[in-house]
Amino acid sequence: MSKDAVNTAAVASPADVARTPADAGDAGYSKDLKPRHVNMIAIGGAIGTGLFLGAGGRLHNAGPALALAYLVCGVFAFFVVRALGELVLYRPSSGSFVSYAREFLGEKGAYVAGWMYFLNWSTTGIADITAIALYTHYWSFFTSIPQWVLALIALAVVLAVNLISVKIFGEMEFWFAIIKVATLVSFMLVGIFLLATQHKVGGQTPGLSVINDHGGFFPHGMMPVVLVMQGVIFAYAALELVGVAAGETAEPEKIVPRAVNSIMWRVGLFYVGSVVLLTLLLPSSVYSGDQSPFVTVLSKIDIQGAGDVMNLVVLTAAMSSLNSGLYSTGRILRSMAMAGSAPRFTARMNRSQVPYGGIMLTCAVCVLGVGLNYLVPSQAFEIVLNVASLGIISTWVIIMICHLIFVRRAKEGLLTRPSFKLWGSPVTEIVTVAFLIAVLGLMWDDAEVGRKTLLLIPVVAVLLVGGWFALRRRRDTIADQELTDLSK
């Protein structure tokens, strides 16, 4: 039997599942994240660039029916996070779903899960720095500065902050999330006031007439709504941060259920509610992918400086998303490196117990995104959004497959499920996986970007296979040491 086979069997066999040791990637972390940090990280994960910037272009393409797309995708996103929450309570780990993939699918499963998640967040980082540059260009003072320069500055600032300590990261996300929530609530109150008083927005009287007079709920038919699904999935990427952050908190069993359960009403209020308001205030054709839809609305009403304030807030949201991406990939890559499935330097930690090696690798890919902003500034956001969708869809599929195996092992009496459960297993997992694969397939109908993205799958597969064999010697050495330790 090869060493890879020995390693896979050692990790994934039912006997080992029954006596799973703590993940080696968890060693060395502080437990400095407090309940308020984790709760706000969950909120921040639900409110990001996908809503603040991406909703503009999707509203233009799909019309008011975008609210329906957010609702449907939000339900499936909740299923994924609920499944992950159950796995976290079974065994908290900073390696999160990569650690669970290692336990239930073997090292190959963990390897694919980790690197596809890295693909998601590294390309999301490019989307974030692109969004930051676009937001900054809203102000005339910055229009003369090239988009790529602004993107580079944003990356440097967030990198510096992320390397200080996990406590600083948690504190930043706490305040970023408060700003985002307070702003969205304020916008919704303003929108409700405009509706109630029939105050004109850009010469248009708000209300149902805005929808009825401009093509109805499906102004361009059903197909555009279906095609924006992968972008909507991207908007929900980061909800799984709850699982990663749980590894650096002292009481995950108390914090995680509360954070996960609150996600559903956030989806309904912040995503569906805000999109409905946007469509009642202005025709969907007025919105565009170049500007936040919230800025579009506020810039058309007689509130001095409202557009500037909202633009500053959405810029903060993009900085928050970039900060979260560097945080999560650093932890995931370290978990993989400790098992030999990532380069050795990604396991390194600084004096503040921050895995700086993985953070720097993600940052390096984001630097390539600076080049993308230089070459194709007008298309940079949509290009990386579609590539990031490949990463997040594969990650969510792996989470659901791990949960399926987890439940099966529990039925076999090899482990005990916590009281916090995903309902309807195995139907819920199977339906969710089928939906996610269908969304991926729908990208083929988007000939401009989506089809080209799907054609990247063979390239990604070749890179994954090449990386697996390139890291084989190091992985075998670690596997031999683990077997030696187990035999003592």
C-alpha positions in Angstrom: 0.0 0.0 0.0 1.3 3.5 -0.9 2.0 6.1 1.8 -0.8 8.2 0.3 -3.2 5.3 0.8 -1.9 4.7 4.3 -2.5 8.4 5.1 -6.0 8.4 3.6 -6.9 5.2 5.5 -5.5 6.5 8.7 -7.5 9.7 8.5 -10.8 8.6 7.0 -11.4 5.1 8.4 -14.4 4.6 10.7 -12.1 3.5 13.5 -10.1 6.7 13.4 -13.3 8.8 13.1 -14.3 7.3 16.5 -11.1 8.5 18.1 -10.3 11.6 16.0 -7.5 13.6 17.6 -7.4 17.4 17.7 -6.3 18.9 14.4 -2.6 19.6 14.4 -3.4 22.9 12.6 -5.1 24.2 15.8 -1.9 24.3 17.8 -0.5 27.7 18.7 -3.6 29.8 18.3 -4.8 32.2 20.9 -8.5 32.1 22.0 -8.9 35.9 21.9 -12.1 36.1 19.9 -15.0 37.1 22.2 -18.7 36.3 21.6 -19.3 39.8 20.3 -16.5 39.4 17.8 -17.9 36.1 16.4 -21.5 37.4 16.3 -20.3 40.4 14.3 -18.1 38.3 12.1 -21.2 36.3 11.2 -23.1 39.6 10.4 -20.2 41.0 8.5 -20.0 37.8 6.5 -23.6 38.3 5.5 -23.1 41.9 4.4 -20.3 42.5 1.9 -19.2 43.6 -1.5 -21.6 41.2 -3.2 -24.5 43.3 -1.8 -23.0 46.8 -1.7 -21.5 46.8 -5.2 -22.6 43.6 -7.0 -26.3 44.2 -6.5 -26.2 47.2 -8.8 -25.3 45.3 -11.9 -27.5 42.4 -11.0 -30.5 44.7 -10.5 -29.9 46.2 -13.9 -29.8 42.7 -15.5 -32.5 40.8 -13.6 -34.8 43.6 -12.4 -36.9 43.3 -9.2 -36.9 39.5 -9.4 -33.3 39.7 -8.0 -35.0 39.7 -4.5 -36.3 36.2 -5.3 -32.9 35.1 -6.3 -31.4 36.4 -3.0 -34.2 34.6 -1.1 -33.7 31.2 -2.8 -29.9 31.3 -2.6 -30.1 32.6 1.0 -32.1 29.5 2.1 -29.4 27.2 0.7 -26.7 29.3 2.2 -28.3 28.9 5.5 -28.4 25.1 5.1 -24.7 25.1 4.4 -23.9 27.2 7.5 -26.2 25.2 9.7 -24.4 22.0 8.6 -21.0 23.6 9.2 -22.3 24.8 12.6 -23.2 21.2 13.6 -19.7 20.0 12.6 -18.1 22.9 14.6 -20.0 21.9 17.7 -18.9 18.3 17.1 -15.3 19.3 17.0 -14.2 23.0 16.9 -11.2 23.6 14.6 -9.5 26.7 13.2 -9.1 24.5 10.1 -12.9 24.4 9.9 -14.3 22.5 6.9 -10.8 21.5 5.7 -10.3 19.7 9.0 -13.7 18.0 8.6 -12.9 17.0 5.0 -9.7 15.4 6.3 -11.6 13.4 8.8 -14.5 12.3 6.6 -13.0 12.4 3.0 -9.3 11.8 3.7 -6.3 14.0 2.9 -7.3 14.3 -0.8 -10.6 15.8 0.2 -9.0 18.2 2.6 -6.5 19.2 -0.1 -9.2 20.0 -2.7 -11.4 21.8 -0.1 -8.5 24.0 1.1 -7.1 25.0 -2.2 -10.6 25.7 -3.8 -11.3 27.9 -0.7 -8.0 29.6 -1.3 -9.1 30.2 -4.9 -12.3 31.7 -3.7 -10.8 34.1 -1.2 -7.8 35.1 -3.2 -10.0 36.0 -6.2 -12.5 37.6 -3.8 -9.6 39.7 -2.5 -9.1 40.9 -6.1 -12.8 41.8 -6.3 -12.6 43.7 -3.0 -9.6 45.8 -4.0 -11.3 46.4 -7.3 -14.4 47.6 -5.5 -12.4 49.8 -3.2 -10.8 51.5 -6.2 -14.2 51.9 -7.9 -15.7 53.4 -4.7 -12.8 55.8 -4.3 -13.2 57.0 -7.8 -16.7 58.3 -6.8 -14.9 61.3 -5.4 -13.5 63.7 -8.0 -10.3 64.2 -5.9 -9.3 60.6 -6.7 -10.4 60.2 -10.3 -7.0 61.1 -11.6 -5.3 58.3 -9.7 -5.2 55.0 -11.7 -7.5 52.3 -10.4 -4.6 49.9 -9.9 -2.7 52.3 -7.6 -5.8 52.6 -5.3 -6.1 48.9 -5.3 -2.5 48.4 -4.3 -2.8 51.0 -1.5 -5.9 49.2 -0.1 -4.2 45.9 -0.1 -1.1 47.2 1.7 -3.2 48.8 4.5 -5.4 45.7 5.2 -2.4 43.4 5.1 -0.6 45.5 7.7 -3.6 45.4 10.0 -4.3 41.7 9.6 -0.7 40.7 10.6 -0.9 42.4 14.1 -3.1 39.9 16.0 -6.4 38.0 15.9 -7.8 40.3 18.6 -7.2 43.3 16.3 -8.8 41.5 13.5 -11.9 40.7 15.6 -12.1 44.3 16.8 -11.9 45.6 13.3 -14.6 43.3 12.1 -16.7 44.1 15.1 -16.7 47.8 14.2 -16.9 47.3 10.5 -20.0 45.1 11.0 -21.6 47.7 13.3 -21.0 50.4 10.6 -22.5 48.2 7.9 -25.6 47.2 9.9 -26.2 50.7 11.1 -25.9 52.0 7.6 -28.2 49.4 6.0 -30.8 50.0 8.8 -30.6 53.8 8.2 -30.9 53.3 4.5 -34.0 51.1 4.9 -35.6 53.7 7.3 -34.9 56.4 4.8 -36.4 54.2 2.0 -39.5 53.5 4.0 -39.9 57.2 4.7 -39.6 58.0 1.0 -42.2 55.4 0.3 -44.6 56.6 3.0 -44.3 60.3 2.1 -44.1 59.6 -1.7 -41.1 61.8 -1.9 -39.7 61.8 -5.4 -36.4 60.1 -6.1 -34.7 61.3 -9.3 -38.0 62.6 -10.5 -39.7 59.3 -9.9 -42.5 58.8 -7.4 -41.6 55.6 -5.4 -43.9 52.7 -5.0 -45.2 49.7 -6.9 -45.7 51.9 -10.0 -41.9 52.0 -10.4 -42.0 48.2 -10.9 -45.2 48.1 -12.9 -44.3 50.9 -15.3 -40.8 49.5 -16.1 -41.5 45.9 -17.2 -42.9 44.4 -14.0 -41.3 41.9 -11.7 -39.5 40.1 -14.5 -38.7 42.9 -17.0 -36.2 40.8 -19.0 -37.9 37.4 -18.4 -36.8 34.5 -16.1 -33.5 33.6 -17.7 -31.5 36.7 -16.5 -32.7 35.9 -13.0 -31.4 32.4 -13.3 -28.1 33.6 -14.8 -27.3 36.0 -11.8 -27.5 33.1 -9.4 -23.8 32.5 -9.3 -23.3 36.2 -8.5 -25.8 35.9 -5.7 -24.0 32.9 -4.3 -20.8 35.0 -4.3 -22.7 37.6 -2.3 -23.2 35.0 0.4 -19.6 33.8 0.4 -18.0 34.5 3.9 -21.0 33.1 5.9 -18.7 30.1 6.6 -16.3 32.4 8.5 -18.3 31.5 11.6 -16.8 28.0 11.4 -13.2 29.3 11.0 -13.5 31.9 13.8 -14.9 29.2 16.2 -11.4 27.8 16.5 -10.2 30.9 18.1 -12.9 31.4 20.7 -13.1 29.9 24.1 -16.8 28.9 24.1 -17.9 27.8 20.6 -20.7 25.7 22.0 -22.5 28.8 23.2 -21.5 31.2 20.5 -21.9 29.3 17.2 -25.6 28.3 17.5 -26.6 31.8 18.2 -24.6 33.2 15.3 -25.7 30.6 12.8 -29.4 30.9 13.7 -29.4 34.6 13.3 -28.1 34.4 9.7 -31.6 33.5 8.3 -33.3 36.7 9.5 -30.3 38.8 8.4 -30.7 37.3 4.9 -34.4 38.2 4.8 -33.9 41.7 6.2 -30.7 43.0 4.7 -30.6 41.3 1.3 -34.2 40.6 0.3 -35.5 43.7 2.2 -33.0 46.1 0.8 -33.3 44.9 -2.8 -37.1 45.2 -2.6 -36.7 48.8 -1.4 -34.2 49.6 -4.1 -36.7 48.4 -6.8 -39.5 50.4 -5.3 -37.5 53.6 -5.2 -35.9 53.6 -8.7 -36.3 51.6 -11.9 -33.9 48.7 -12.1 -32.5 50.0 -15.3 -31.1 53.1 -13.5 -28.7 50.9 -11.4 -25.3 49.8 -12.8 -22.3 47.6 -11.8 -20.1 50.7 -11.6 -21.7 52.2 -8.6 -23.3 50.9 -5.4 -27.1 50.9 -5.8 -27.4 52.6 -2.4 -25.2 55.4 -3.5 -27.3 55.7 -6.7 -30.5 56.2 -4.6 -29.0 58.6 -2.1 -27.3 60.7 -4.7 -30.7 61.3 -6.3 -32.5 62.7 -3.2 -32.1 66.1 -1.6 -29.9 65.0 1.4 -26.7 66.9 1.3 -23.7 64.6 1.3 -25.8 61.4 1.6 -24.2 59.8 -1.4 -20.7 60.6 0.0 -21.5 59.0 3.4 -22.9 55.8 1.8 -20.0 55.6 -0.5 -17.6 55.8 2.5 -19.6 53.0 4.2 -19.5 50.6 1.2 -15.8 51.3 0.9 -15.5 50.2 4.5 -17.5 47.0 3.7 -15.1 46.1 0.9 -12.1 46.7 3.3 -13.9 44.4 5.8 -14.3 41.6 3.2 -10.6 41.8 2.2 -9.7 41.7 5.9 -11.8 38.6 6.4 -10.3 36.9 3.3 -6.8 37.3 4.5 -7.8 36.1 8.0 -9.6 32.9 6.8 -7.1 31.7 4.2 -4.2 32.1 6.7 -5.9 29.7 9.0 -7.0 27.2 6.3 -3.6 27.1 4.7 -1.9 26.5 8.0 -4.2 23.6 8.7 -3.3 22.1 5.3 0.4 22.8 5.8 0.5 21.0 9.1 -0.7 17.9 7.2 1.7 18.4 4.3 -0.9 19.6 1.7 0.3 23.2 1.5 3.8 24.7 1.3 5.8 24.6 4.5 6.0 28.4 4.9 2.2 28.7 5.1 2.4 27.0 8.5 4.5 29.8 10.0 3.2 32.0 12.8 4.5 35.3 14.1 4.8 36.3 17.8 1.2 37.4 17.8 0.1 33.9 16.9 -1.0 35.0 13.4 -0.3 32.5 10.6 1.4 35.1 8.4 2.7 32.6 5.8 -0.7 31.8 4.4 -1.8 35.4 4.6 1.2 36.5 2.5 0.4 33.8 -0.1 -3.1 35.2 -0.5 -1.8 38.7 -0.6 0.6 37.6 -3.4 -2.4 36.5 -5.6 -4.2 39.8 -4.8 -1.1 41.6 -6.2 -1.8 39.8 -9.5 -5.3 41.4 -9.2 -3.6 44.8 -9.1 -2.2 43.9 -12.5 -5.8 42.9 -13.7 -7.0 46.3 -12.6 -4.2 47.8 -14.7 -5.0 45.7 -17.8 -8.8 45.5 -17.8 -10.1 47.9 -15.1 -13.7 47.9 -16.5 -14.0 44.1 -16.4 -11.9 43.2 -13.4 -14.7 42.8 -10.9 -17.0 40.6 -13.0 -14.1 38.4 -14.1 -12.9 37.6 -10.6 -16.5 37.3 -9.3 -17.1 34.3 -11.6 -13.8 32.6 -10.7 -14.5 33.1 -7.0 -17.9 31.4 -7.5 -16.1 28.2 -8.6 -14.2 28.3 -5.3 -17.2 29.0 -3.0 -19.6 26.5 -4.7 -17.0 23.7 -4.5 -16.4 24.6 -0.8 -20.1 24.5 0.0 -20.5 21.2 -1.8 -17.7 19.7 0.2 -19.2 20.9 3.5 -22.5 19.2 2.6 -20.8 16.0 1.6 -18.8 16.0 4.9 -22.1 16.5 6.8 -23.7 13.6 4.9 -20.8 11.2 5.9 -20.9 12.7 9.5 -24.6 11.8 9.9 -24.0 8.3 8.5 -21.2 7.7 10.9 -23.4 9.0 13.7 -26.1 6.5 12.7 -23.5 3.7 12.8 -22.7 4.7 16.4 -19.2 5.9 15.7 -19.8 9.4 16.9 -22.5 11.5 18.6 -24.3 14.4 16.9 -24.7 17.5 19.0 -28.1 18.8 19.8 -27.6 21.6 17.3 -28.5 19.8 14.0 -29.2 20.4 10.4 -32.8 19.4 9.7 -34.0 16.9 7.1 -30.7 14.9 6.5 -29.9 13.4 4.0 -32.5 15.1 1.8 -31.4 18.6 2.7 -27.7 18.0 1.8 -28.6 16.2 -1.5 -31.0 19.0 -2.6 -28.4 21.7 -1.6 -25.6 20.0 -3.6 -27.9 19.5 -6.6 -28.8 23.2 -6.5 -25.2 24.4 -6.2 -24.1 22.2 -9.2 -27.0 23.5 -11.2 -26.0 27.1 -10.5 -22.5 26.2 -11.7 -23.9 24.7 -14.9 -25.9 27.8 -15.5 -22.7 29.8 -16.0 -22.4 28.2 -19.4 -25.3 30.3 -20.7 -23.2 33.4 -20.0 -21.1 33.4 -23.1 -19.2 36.6 -22.2 -17.7 35.6 -18.8 -19.4 32.5 -17.3 -18.6 30.1 -20.1 -14.9 31.2 -20.0 -14.9 30.6 -16.3 -16.2 27.1 -16.7 -13.5 26.4 -19.2 -11.0 27.2 -16.4 -12.2 24.1 -14.5 -9.8 21.7 -16.4 -7.0 24.2 -15.8 -7.7 24.2 -12.1 -7.9 20.4 -12.0 -4.5 20.1 -13.7 -3.0 22.6 -11.1 -4.6 20.6 -8.2 -3.2 17.3 -9.5 0.2 18.8 -10.1 0.3 20.4 -6.6 -0.8 17.1 -5.0 2.2 15.2 -6.5 4.6 18.2 -5.9 3.7 18.0 -2.1 3.8 14.2 -2.0 7.2 13.8 -0.3 6.4 16.3 2.5 3.0 14.8 3.1 4.5 11.3 3.3 7.1 12.4 5.8 4.3 13.9 8.0 2.2 10.8 7.6 5.1 8.5 8.6 5.7 10.6 11.7 2.0 10.5 12.7 2.0 6.7 12.3 5.1 6.5 14.5 3.5 8.6 17.1 0.3 6.5 17.1 2.3 3.3 17.5 4.0 4.6 20.7 
